[in-house]
Every structure is written in C-alpha cells, then in structure tokens.
Amino acid sequence: MKHVTERPFAAPEVAARQLVQLASRSDAVQDGRIHIEKIKYPFLYTLKASGAEFGAGIRHAVEKAWLELHESGTYVRLRAPGQDLLTLR
C-alpha cells in the first residue's frame, strides 16, 4: 500500500502566494524586473514543488494581477509595489 502525502502547493492560490513572497524577497534589477530563475529555483528545489505547481502558481498570480510576467517568460514584476499582496483575498 502506498501512502500519498498531500502536496503543499497543489492549490494554485497557495503556490501563487509563495511565488509572490519569493519575488518580494528577491533583488530587482532594471525597472523592477525580477529574473524568473530567482523565484523558480527556490520554489522547485528548496521548497520541493513541482513544475506543474510552479506553472499554475504563476498563472494564478498573473490572473490576480499580483505579478506581471514578461511575454518572453524571462522575468516578472510585482504589480503593486508597496502593497501587501500576501494579505489580499
């Protein structure tokens, strides 16, 4: 019998909030850009999330206007600087 543990980032909103938190801790370069690997690496390897959870989290954060994803996919920007996005519902 296999025991399956519940994935902590299976819900897109939870993953999106974690990605916003990681982005807010990262140093922005030119024009508030945050390179995607600055949030992707810790999400996938430190927090042990999956690629599907990362994709769903990014999509959810963009839909909620928490993050702006560049069309090339190489960087993101926080959409509302100075506002506490983690407490928004």
C-alpha positions as CSV (number, residue, x, y, z in Angstrom):
1,M,0.0,0.0,0.0
2,K,1.3,3.4,-1.0
3,H,0.9,6.4,1.3
4,V,0.5,9.6,-0.6
5,T,1.2,12.8,1.2
6,E,-0.7,15.9,0.2
7,R,1.3,18.4,-1.8
8,P,1.6,21.8,0.0
9,F,1.5,23.8,-3.3
10,A,-1.2,21.8,-5.0
11,A,-3.7,24.7,-4.8
12,P,-2.8,27.4,-7.3
13,E,-3.5,30.3,-4.9
14,V,-1.1,28.8,-2.3
15,A,1.6,28.4,-4.9
16,A,0.9,32.0,-6.2
17,R,1.2,33.5,-2.7
18,Q,4.5,31.7,-2.2
19,L,5.8,32.9,-5.6
20,V,4.9,36.5,-4.7
21,Q,6.6,36.1,-1.4
22,L,9.8,34.8,-3.1
23,A,9.6,37.7,-5.6
24,S,9.3,40.3,-2.9
25,R,12.4,38.9,-1.2
26,S,14.4,39.0,-4.5
27,D,16.5,41.9,-5.6
28,A,15.0,43.6,-8.6
29,V,17.2,44.7,-11.5
30,Q,16.3,47.4,-14.1
31,D,12.7,48.7,-13.9
32,G,11.7,46.3,-11.1
33,R,12.4,43.2,-13.1
34,I,13.0,40.0,-11.2
35,H,14.6,37.2,-13.2
36,I,12.3,34.2,-13.2
37,E,15.1,31.9,-12.1
38,K,15.3,33.9,-8.8
39,I,11.9,32.6,-7.9
40,K,11.8,29.4,-9.8
41,Y,14.9,27.7,-8.4
42,P,13.9,28.1,-4.7
43,F,10.3,27.1,-5.4
44,L,11.3,23.9,-7.2
45,Y,14.4,22.8,-5.3
46,T,14.3,24.4,-1.9
47,L,10.5,24.0,-1.3
48,K,10.3,20.8,-3.4
49,A,7.4,21.9,-5.5
50,S,6.7,20.5,-9.0
51,G,6.9,22.2,-12.4
52,A,3.1,22.0,-12.7
53,E,2.6,23.7,-9.4
54,F,5.0,26.4,-10.5
55,G,3.1,27.0,-13.7
56,A,-0.3,27.0,-12.0
57,G,1.0,29.4,-9.4
58,I,2.5,31.8,-12.0
59,R,-0.8,31.8,-14.0
60,H,-2.8,32.4,-10.9
61,A,-0.6,35.3,-9.8
62,V,-0.9,36.9,-13.2
63,E,-4.7,36.4,-13.3
64,K,-4.9,38.1,-9.9
65,A,-2.6,40.9,-11.1
66,W,-0.1,40.1,-8.3
67,L,2.7,39.6,-10.8
68,E,3.3,40.7,-14.3
69,L,5.0,38.1,-16.5
70,H,7.0,39.3,-19.5
71,E,6.0,37.8,-22.8
72,S,9.4,36.1,-23.1
73,G,9.0,34.5,-19.7
74,T,12.4,35.6,-18.5
75,Y,11.3,37.9,-15.8
76,V,8.4,39.0,-13.6
77,R,7.5,42.3,-11.9
78,L,5.4,42.8,-8.7
79,R,2.3,44.6,-9.9
80,A,1.5,46.7,-6.8
81,P,4.8,47.8,-5.1
82,G,4.3,48.8,-1.5
83,Q,1.0,47.0,-1.1
84,D,0.9,43.8,1.0
85,L,-0.2,41.3,-1.6
86,L,0.0,38.4,0.7
87,T,-3.0,39.6,2.8
88,L,-5.2,40.4,-0.2
89,R,-8.1,38.0,-0.7
